[in-house]
Amino acid sequence: MKVKVSELQGAMLDYWVAKAEVVSIERRGRKQNLYTQQGVVWRPSSDWSQGGPIIERNAGTFGIAGNDQDFNQVSYWAEMGRTITRCRMVGPTHLIAAMRAYVASKFGEEVEE
């Protein structure tokens, strides 16, 4: 089944970032956390020390997409990739928007679940 990259979040988004980065990961524990072969928890969509370098390498740019109708939540946009494969996505945080854009720049706007 196909899933829209614009809807990916949490461990599923981190999984697809790992595929794009060619990082070997495994699921462990009750929460199904993702770990690298070095035993590091893999969370580039919420950890700037992991997501930040990906953004830097891929010429990521950001902006504020706007507020929802109740002005309770700001959403952000991010562009990732180079020239022809450059993609723009939105998300509730800069990192989520950027990682969605990165995955879309590598695999397109839909991925297999």
C-alpha positions in Angstrom: 0.0 0.0 0.0 1.3 3.5 -0.8 1.5 6.3 1.7 1.9 10.0 1.0 5.2 11.3 2.2 3.4 14.4 3.3 1.7 12.3 6.0 4.7 10.4 7.3 5.7 11.1 10.9 7.5 9.5 13.8 9.3 6.2 13.3 7.8 5.7 9.8 9.3 9.0 8.7 12.6 8.2 10.4 12.6 4.8 8.6 12.3 6.4 5.2 15.1 8.9 6.0 17.3 5.9 6.9 16.5 4.4 3.5 17.4 7.6 1.8 20.6 8.0 3.8 21.4 4.3 3.3 21.7 3.8 7.1 21.2 0.3 8.4 18.6 0.4 11.2 16.7 -2.2 13.3 13.6 -2.0 15.5 14.0 -2.7 19.2 11.9 -2.6 22.3 8.2 -2.2 23.0 8.1 1.2 21.4 9.7 -0.1 18.2 12.5 2.5 18.4 14.9 2.5 15.5 18.6 2.0 16.2 21.7 2.3 14.0 24.3 -0.5 14.0 26.2 1.6 16.5 23.3 1.4 19.0 22.2 5.0 18.5 18.5 5.8 18.5 17.7 7.0 15.0 15.4 10.0 15.1 16.4 12.5 12.4 12.8 14.0 12.3 13.1 15.1 16.0 16.9 15.2 16.7 18.8 18.2 15.2 22.1 16.4 15.7 20.9 13.8 13.1 18.5 15.8 10.9 20.6 19.0 10.8 23.6 17.5 8.8 21.1 16.0 6.3 19.6 19.5 5.8 23.1 21.0 5.4 24.2 18.5 2.8 21.0 18.9 0.8 20.8 22.7 0.7 17.7 22.8 2.9 15.7 26.0 3.2 12.8 26.8 5.6 9.9 29.1 6.1 6.7 29.5 8.0 3.7 28.1 6.1 1.1 29.7 8.4 -1.2 29.1 11.3 -4.2 26.9 11.4 -7.7 28.5 11.6 -7.5 28.7 15.4 -4.0 30.1 15.4 -3.0 27.3 17.7 -0.4 25.6 15.6 2.2 27.0 13.3 3.2 24.9 10.3 6.5 25.1 8.5 7.7 24.4 5.0 11.1 23.1 3.9 12.7 22.5 0.6 15.3 19.8 0.1 17.3 18.4 -2.7 19.1 19.9 -5.6 17.8 21.5 -8.8 15.4 19.0 -10.6 14.7 16.8 -7.6 14.0 19.8 -5.2 10.9 19.1 -3.2 8.8 21.2 -0.8 6.8 19.7 2.1 5.1 21.1 5.2 5.0 19.8 8.8 4.4 20.8 12.4 8.2 21.4 12.9 11.1 22.4 10.8 12.7 19.0 11.1 9.5 17.1 10.1 9.0 19.3 7.1 12.6 18.9 6.1 12.7 15.2 6.5 9.5 14.8 4.5 11.0 17.0 1.7 14.2 14.9 1.8 12.4 11.6 1.5 10.2 13.0 -1.3 13.3 14.3 -3.2 14.7 10.7 -3.1 11.6 8.6 -3.6 8.8 10.8 -4.9 5.6 11.9 -3.2 4.4 8.4 -2.2 6.3 5.4 -0.7 5.3 1.8 0.1 4.1 1.2 3.6 
